[in-house]
Amino acid sequence: MSAGDSPTAGPARLNTSVAHNARVWNYWIGGKDNYEVDQGVGEHVAGMFPVIREVARADRDFLGRAVRFLTAERGVRQFLDVGTGLPTVDNTHEIAQRIAPESRIVYVDNDPIVLAHARSLLTSSPEGVTDYIDADVHDPDAIVRRAVDTLDLDRPVAVMMLGILNFVLDTDEARDIVRRIMAAVPSGSHLVLTHPTYDAEVGGEGNIAAMEFWNANATPPITARSGAEIASFLDGLEPVEPGLVPCSQWRAEPGAAAVPQYGAVAVKP
């Protein structure tokens, strides 16, 4: 981490007068790193769209299953976690290094409250490395340029994009971000993503009004997409079974209920 990325620089940019996604998400999963404004918006959204807490938990559980799968079954030892959010229990590096202590993880976010908590993300096993980059998903070239300080881009990397592309409102731009990051990593690398949907068959129709409220009362603005649009982020990659499915059902116990948040893991051939 360079001096300019010091977590102590974060609080000066904090705005606690407007609800923010990282803090509201933290509230939904039972965390303590949130303010009254976040709790108020979180409760209102949950009232409009009661399944949102299940979505938050399912997304977190999917992260655990995906990282365990990639580390234990695919031999991945490098992770680029874009849009990591606030630290909580079982972050990417903790899961990966529990299985493979030599794993190297780079976290990326540009939320000042995440930056302020980055020190708790920078713990690591003695054999491995963790780092934090204060960077914006809209600038994928900068992310790649700075990730090479920690990651060897000649070796496979798992690019984690959980609940982040929904903050890139233009779908073509979101596709381009994925393409540019995946172009920088070698064959055998993986893309891991989750994304909210408005598809009615998985209960996503409630997302529409809830996101309209969110965009009028919180930041940053968000969008849901159809399953077909989300699947387009995997173009050129080979989805791992079971493909693009509700994240609650990806390699989960039989009978897991669907949530309106798709998840997928795909490999670069």
Buried (B, 14 or more C-beta within 10 A) or exposed (E): BEEEBBBEBBEEEBEBEEBBBBBBBBBBBEBEBBBEBBBBBBEBBBEBBEBBBBBBBBBBBBBBBBBBBBBBEBEBBBBBBBBBBBBBEBBBBBBBBBBBEEBBBBBBBBBBBBBBBBBEBBEBBEEBBBBBBBBBBBEBEEBBEBBEEBBEBEBBBBBBBBBBBBBBEEBEEBBEBBBBBBEBBEEBBBBBBBBBBBBEEBBBBBBEEBBEBBBEBBBBEBBBBBBEBBBBBBEEBEBBEEBBBBBBBBBBEEEBEBBBBBBBBBBBE
